[in-house]
Amino acid sequence: ELGDWLRTQRRKYNCGNMKARSPHRVRALEQLGINWDRREARWAVMHDRLLAFKRIHGHANVPQHYVRDPKLYHWVCIQRAERSNLDRVQRGLPPLKATKAVIKPERLRLLEKIGL
């Protein structure tokens, strides 16, 4: 299955085996848009789903019970919480306990660009 194969390629890449032994494969996969970091790849997929939502509805405020994509609301809530944590940390306060993560600046720029 393609998903299993990609998982194997990511594991090889992250262990350093692929970069040293098959740099041509690394380049070819990167040209296809492969993201080596599984979490970053998942974030990019959800961002694309939010972009699709905005194209349809004209805004990025996903309702809590959005039937077409139930996971999107939860993902947006996490992004907002991570943004809130960034604001708190910048003011010298501890992050919220719900999610201690702080949004990465490049992610924040992408979300602000679409009005989230």
Sequence and secondary structure as in RCSB ss.txt:
>XXXX:A:sequence
ELGDWLRTQRRKYNCGNMKARSPHRVRALEQLGINWDRREARWAVMHDRLLAFKRIHGHANVPQHYVRDPKLYHW
VCIQRAERSNLDRVQRGLPPLKATKAVIKPERLRLLEKIGL
>XXXX:A:secstr
 HHHHHHHHHHHHHHTHHHHH HHHHHHHHHTT  S HHHHHHHHHHHHHHHHHHHHSS    TT TT HHHHHH
HHHHHHHHHHHHHHHTT    SS      HHHHHHHHHTT 
